[in-house]
Amino acid sequence: MIKPAKRLEKIPPYIFARIDKLIETRKQQGRDIISLGVGDPDLPTPQPIIDELCRAAGDPENHRYPSYYGMKKFRESIAKFMAKKFKVELDPDRNVLPVIGSKDGLAHFAWAFINEGDRAIIPDPGYIVYGTSTLFCGGIPVYAPLLEENDFLVDIDSIDVDDAKASKLMFLNYPNNPTTAVADLKYFRKVVEFAYDNDLIICHDAAYSEITYDGYLASSILEVDGALDRCVEFHSLSKSFNMTGWRIGFAVGGDEIINHFSNLKTNIDSGIFNAIQYAAIKALDDMNYETVNNCKVYESRRNRVLGSLAKLGISAKRPLATMYIWAKTPPGYTSESFCKKCISEADVILTPGSAFGKYGEGYIRISLTIDDVRLDEALYRLSKLKL
Ligand SMILES: *Cc1c(COP(=O)(O)O)cnc(C)c1O
């Protein structure tokens, strides 16, 4: 028998695994399954980005090892994007590091800062990577609940003082997956102040900063005065430009933080294919209107889903951002039992809130990454359920 490392044994079993089994059984029976589960854009990557990839892929210059720190041109393009979108001034050589998708960046970030026994404050419910990476490097996750009564913001005042003092890192994610909550600058100011008071680093995941509706525009935590020295922010081209399969994102933050993180990363990976970086430059420099168009599509799907849920008697938050709906589980069900019912009686896959942490219990996440015909079919099937 081959035994895995202890660090793997610390990782809790994945709730998706149980649901996957159910889906597999239904598929084998030849059922027509509609997934509103995963957060993976169905719309294609805009053509100019693909064209730029093809051009750059044909250039032998790009076939060799890329720079560890990303192409200077890409780092400059990132700095320009941050200045244009958030009015955040960055030095492309000191405050910017391209990563192979922000998941990879987020999963490795803790390794540069967390020692055995250090604590990290982690939002619950949240993107699972924050907790697992902390556990992997021997850290202790301190889960901070995202509650509806606090608009799903981490309640800074209720974080235990000893936990705060013993923490090296705090993960944060707005616009938020899965709750769809957004944070304003006033809130970010409070977070930065908390970071200074407790000598910790804020790792803000901004994967959904470009997916916003109803005229809402997301803020960067780096807009706060003094934030740069204490914060890193992860951005991703995945959701913004329908590029999940391309694996490209970037970290921006204080030069010390970026420096230590670069030091770690250069020892793990060998950079990002230059052709993909050229494509990403095209996206950041020229493609803003494409994301606006994406948002309109999600916005119209959002309205469709909210309308149907209301008829079903399921209450849901009206999101200003992300590509999800965070809805209440109907009375009489747990998140998981309701999602199981949806699969077995309607062949519709939803994500149970409990998959994102214990405070996700009582909610379900509905993904808007599916076309109107299938979305309507899914909603029709759900409307036939006896709740
Ligand atoms: C999708 C997602 C990511 C990962 O994006 P990649 O850049 O594709 O790795 C990170 N954080 C959250 C909250 C996400 O939902």
The ligand as an SDF file (V2000), in Angstrom:
LIG
                    3D

 15 15  0  0  0  0  0  0  0  0999 V2000
  -12.3820   31.0960  -10.8640 C   0  0  0  0  0  0  0  0  0  0  0  0
  -11.7750   31.5910   -9.6070 C   0  0  0  0  0  0  0  0  0  0  0  0
  -10.3860   31.7200   -9.4680 C   0  0  0  0  0  0  0  0  0  0  0  0
   -9.3890   31.0610  -10.3910 C   0  0  0  0  0  0  0  0  0  0  0  0
   -9.1890   31.5930  -11.5560 O   0  0  0  0  0  0  0  0  0  0  0  0
   -7.9920   31.1200  -12.4820 P   0  0  0  0  0  0  0  0  0  0  0  0
   -7.2600   32.3800  -12.7860 O   0  0  0  0  0  0  0  0  0  0  0  0
   -8.6350   30.4880  -13.6620 O   0  0  0  0  0  0  0  0  0  0  0  0
   -7.1270   30.1390  -11.7450 O   0  0  0  0  0  0  0  0  0  0  0  0
   -9.8750   32.3180   -8.3250 C   0  0  0  0  0  0  0  0  0  0  0  0
  -10.6950   32.7300   -7.3510 N   0  0  0  0  0  0  0  0  0  0  0  0
  -12.0160   32.5950   -7.4290 C   0  0  0  0  0  0  0  0  0  0  0  0
  -12.8480   33.0730   -6.3180 C   0  0  0  0  0  0  0  0  0  0  0  0
  -12.6020   32.0050   -8.5520 C   0  0  0  0  0  0  0  0  0  0  0  0
  -13.9140   31.8220   -8.5860 O   0  0  0  0  0  0  0  0  0  0  0  0
  1  2  1  0
  2  3  1  0
  2 14  2  0
  3  4  1  0
  3 10  2  0
  4  5  1  0
  5  6  1  0
  6  7  2  0
  6  8  1  0
  6  9  1  0
 10 11  1  0
 11 12  2  0
 12 13  1  0
 12 14  1  0
 14 15  1  0
M  END
$$$$
